[in-house]
Amino acid sequence: MEEEEQDETPLEEPLRIREYSEPRQHETCMVCGQEKEPYILIEYENKAEYTCEECYKKSVGEPVTDVLKCAECGADVEDADDFCGKCGAKQKQNCPDCGERISSKDAFCGKCGAKL
């Protein structure tokens, strides 16, 4: 069986990789193909490609943490956030039974098990 020859022509311009710092709108990740917020911008030969944070961290061996989403608008939120930075929706509340701080997405309290 003949092996296909791969074009190993060097890039004419240098490859540039940098953090994506422009206002974040969902783009197609070049690795997973899903519409996500760009994290890394890769520029080469007058082209720009994007990768999401999860794919980038997997590629460099960093641990990937679950991304929390606002229950109201779907924007990414940090676990420590009390309110969504995009729509202002409250992200955390207290359990009515034990007072433990809970996420607005929880169906049960993680401390006492009360149904929310």
N, C-alpha and C positions, 0 to 999 in steps of 0.2 A: 504494500500500500504506500502510495506516495504521500508525503507530508506536505501540507500547504505551507508555502513560504509566507512569513509575516513581514509586512513592511516595517523595517526598523529605521526609517528615515528620522534623523533627529528633528525635534521641534525647531522651527525657525526663530521663534521668540522664546524667551525663558518662561517657564511655568511659574506663575505667581499664585500663592495661596495666602489668603488673609481672612480675618474675621469679617463677617458680613455686618456692616455698621449702618446701613441705610434703614429707613423706616421698614419695619418687617411686614411683608405681605406674603401670603403663602405662594410658594414656587414648587415646581416638581423637583424632588431630590434625585440627583443623578445616580444614586446608589440603590435606593429602595423603590423609586418611581412614584412615591406618594406625595400628595400635596401637603407640604409642611412649611413651617417657618424656616428660612435659610439660616444656617449657622456659619458655614464656611463658604467663601467665594473662591473658585478656582478659575483663573484666567489664563488662556493660552490661545495663540493664533487667532486673535481677535474674536474669541468666543468666551462666554462666561457660563460656568456651570455652578450649581449650588449643591450642597449636601446638608442634610438636617443634622441636628446635634446628636441624635441617637446613632446615626450611621458613622459620623465622624468619631465619636467616642469609642465605638466598637473597633474602628480601624486603627486607633492608636492605643488600644488596650485599657482605656479608662473605664471605670465602672459606670454603668448607665442607670440612672435613677428614673423612677416612674414620673412622668410629667402629669401634673394635676391640671384639670380643665375646669373652668368656671361652669357651673351648672346652668347659668343663664345665657351666656353668649359663646361659650366654647373656647375662650382665650386661655392661654397657658397662665397658670398662677403658681406661685411658690407655696410650699406647705405652711410657711410662717405668715403668709398674707391673710389679713382679716377681711379685706375687700378686694374685688377684682380691679386691676389697674385699667381695664378697658371700659367696663360698663358700670363699675361701682357697686356691684351686687355683693352682699355680705357672704363671706366664704365659710365662716366658722360660727358656731352657736354653742350653747351649753345644753347638756342633757337635762331634761326636766326632772328626772328622778334623782340623780347624784350630783349634778352640777359640773361634771367633767366636760372639758372643751371638746367639741366634735365638729366634723366637717359637715357642710350642708349636703353632701352626697351620701353620708352614712344612713343606713336603714336601721341600724342598731348601735347602741352605745358600746364602745370598745372596753369600757371599764365595768359597767354593771349589767350590760346585756339588754337594757330596756329598749323596746321597740320605739322608734322615733316617728 
